[in-house]
Every structure is written in C-alpha cells, then in structure tokens.
Amino acid sequence: MQFLKLLFWCLMAFVAAVFTFGNWTNISIQLFGGLVAEVNLPLLLLATFLLGFLPTLVYQHWIRFRLRQRLAAAERALETERALAAARFGETGAASTTEPLPPPPPAAVPGAVPPGVA
C-alpha cells in the first residue's frame, strides 16, 4: 500500500511539472489604481488554490481539535460516574448480589413494506 501511495504522489508531481513547463507564460493582471502585475500562470494557479484550501484546512483542524476536547471531557465525566457508581455499590454491597441486565430484544420487523419494494 505504501508503494501505491508513493507511486501516486510521484505521478502527481510529474503531471504538475509537465503542466508547469507547458504553461509557463506571463499573465497581466489589472490591479487597482492602474497598476498591472505580470505573474506566471502556474504561480497564479498555486496562489488561488492555496487561497481557497488553507482556510478550509484550518477550519477542519479547529473542528477536530474541539471534538477531541469534547471527547476527552466526556471520557473524564464517564470515569467520574463509574468511580461514583463503584463507590455506591461498594458501600451497600449490592454489586455482588445483582445480576447483569439481559440484553435488549432485537428490533421488531416493520409490518408495512415501502412502496416500490415488492
């Protein structure tokens, strides 16, 4: 699998290099105040790609960070509840006399068939 990843990235680098050498032309961009900027096409495409990609990447990393924080807080709360439950059962001695709960019954089969699924 690692070989396929390496092959894919080498192929992508080759395609990018061929595109760059085939399209290395100057493009005039009209700026404000009558200014004109001469920019190579591959550099302009790279800049516009990064302008759209980087904010999305930062947002995605921020969301993952927040979800990890929430998961860690939930795990801490669960451990606290387990410790409290163990302390309560340890004091009353009910932990050794209670049996585990039976598993819930399987979901019932729907009585009606949706249209078009005969």
C-alpha positions as a printed NumPy array, in Angstrom:
array([[  0.   ,   0.   ,   0.   ],
       [  2.874,   2.344,   0.77 ],
       [  4.244,   1.699,  -2.72 ],
       [  0.943,   2.778,  -4.28 ],
       [  0.92 ,   5.99 ,  -2.253],
       [  4.46 ,   6.766,  -3.374],
       [  3.59 ,   5.97 ,  -6.976],
       [  0.523,   8.225,  -6.815],
       [  2.463,  11.197,  -5.425],
       [  5.255,  10.724,  -7.961],
       [  2.679,  10.679, -10.736],
       [  1.047,  13.842,  -9.373],
       [  4.429,  15.586,  -9.18 ],
       [  5.184,  14.576, -12.772],
       [  1.812,  15.889, -14.002],
       [  2.346,  19.163, -12.113],
       [  5.826,  19.558, -13.618],
       [  4.561,  18.904, -17.153],
       [  1.721,  21.392, -16.623],
       [  4.138,  23.983, -15.256],
       [  6.595,  23.697, -18.13 ],
       [  3.809,  23.651, -20.714],
       [  2.059,  26.764, -19.335],
       [  4.96 ,  28.965, -18.21 ],
       [  3.548,  32.188, -19.65 ],
       [  3.183,  35.644, -18.182],
       [ -0.311,  36.89 , -17.477],
       [ -1.19 ,  40.536, -16.96 ],
       [ -3.441,  41.234, -14.002],
       [ -5.086,  44.66 , -13.811],
       [ -4.865,  45.927, -10.24 ],
       [ -6.443,  48.97 ,  -8.638],
       [ -5.109,  52.417,  -9.493],
       [ -3.941,  51.427, -12.965],
       [ -1.285,  49.018, -11.7  ],
       [ -0.505,  45.963, -13.801],
       [  1.08 ,  42.809, -12.375],
       [  2.894,  40.299, -14.569],
       [  2.505,  36.846, -13.   ],
       [  3.384,  33.387, -14.286],
       [  0.297,  31.213, -14.785],
       [  1.39 ,  28.246, -12.598],
       [  2.22 ,  30.585,  -9.703],
       [ -1.151,  32.302, -10.066],
       [ -2.962,  28.948, -10.026],
       [ -0.99 ,  27.81 ,  -6.972],
       [ -1.797,  31.053,  -5.136],
       [ -5.528,  30.79 ,  -5.881],
       [ -5.562,  27.118,  -4.85 ],
       [ -3.897,  27.924,  -1.521],
       [ -6.219,  30.882,  -1.004],
       [ -9.182,  28.521,  -1.074],
       [ -7.571,  25.469,   0.534],
       [ -5.843,  26.916,   3.595],
       [ -8.923,  28.435,   5.311],
       [-10.776,  25.157,   4.824],
       [ -7.834,  23.197,   6.225],
       [ -7.573,  25.478,   9.268],
       [-11.33 ,  25.166,   9.885],
       [-11.17 ,  21.37 ,   9.648],
       [ -8.27 ,  21.2  ,  12.121],
       [-10.111,  23.528,  14.507],
       [-13.217,  21.313,  14.401],
       [-11.116,  18.176,  15.06 ],
       [ -9.43 ,  19.943,  17.996],
       [-12.79 ,  20.931,  19.509],
       [-14.216,  17.414,  19.053],
       [-11.168,  15.898,  20.743],
       [-11.607,  18.332,  23.638],
       [-15.279,  17.364,  23.972],
       [-14.457,  13.66 ,  23.784],
       [-11.798,  13.985,  26.488],
       [-14.254,  15.866,  28.718],
       [-16.921,  13.2  ,  28.17 ],
       [-14.433,  10.427,  28.98 ],
       [-13.419,  12.207,  32.187],
       [-17.073,  12.586,  33.188],
       [-17.704,   8.899,  32.429],
       [-14.761,   7.827,  34.594],
       [-16.041,  10.029,  37.409],
       [-19.516,   8.475,  37.147],
       [-18.033,   4.968,  37.112],
       [-15.994,   5.738,  40.204],
       [-19.059,   7.12 ,  41.99 ],
       [-21.147,   4.087,  40.991],
       [-18.425,   1.719,  42.187],
       [-18.227,   3.59 ,  45.482],
       [-22.006,   3.405,  45.927],
       [-22.149,  -0.327,  45.166],
       [-19.138,  -0.954,  47.373],
       [-20.818,   0.725,  50.349],
       [-24.14 ,  -1.101,  50.002],
       [-22.683,  -4.465,  48.988],
       [-25.17 ,  -4.734,  46.121],
       [-22.51 ,  -5.228,  43.462],
       [-22.021,  -8.893,  44.336],
       [-25.736,  -9.747,  44.601],
       [-27.053,  -8.114,  41.438],
       [-27.07 ,  -9.944,  38.149],
       [-26.267,  -8.24 ,  34.862],
       [-29.223,  -6.937,  32.914],
       [-30.409,  -9.094,  29.993],
       [-29.668,  -7.726,  26.506],
       [-32.447,  -5.69 ,  24.909],
       [-34.755,  -7.554,  22.494],
       [-33.973,  -7.254,  18.779],
       [-35.753,  -4.57 ,  16.809],
       [-39.163,  -5.558,  15.552],
       [-39.618,  -6.215,  11.845],
       [-41.685,  -3.45 ,  10.222],
       [-45.189,  -4.542,   9.321],
       [-45.558,  -2.411,   6.207],
       [-43.487,  -2.601,   3.047],
       [-42.48 ,   0.71 ,   1.461],
       [-43.902,   1.408,  -1.983],
       [-41.842,   0.069,  -4.861],
       [-40.085,  -2.601,  -2.784],
       [-42.34 ,  -5.561,  -3.521]])
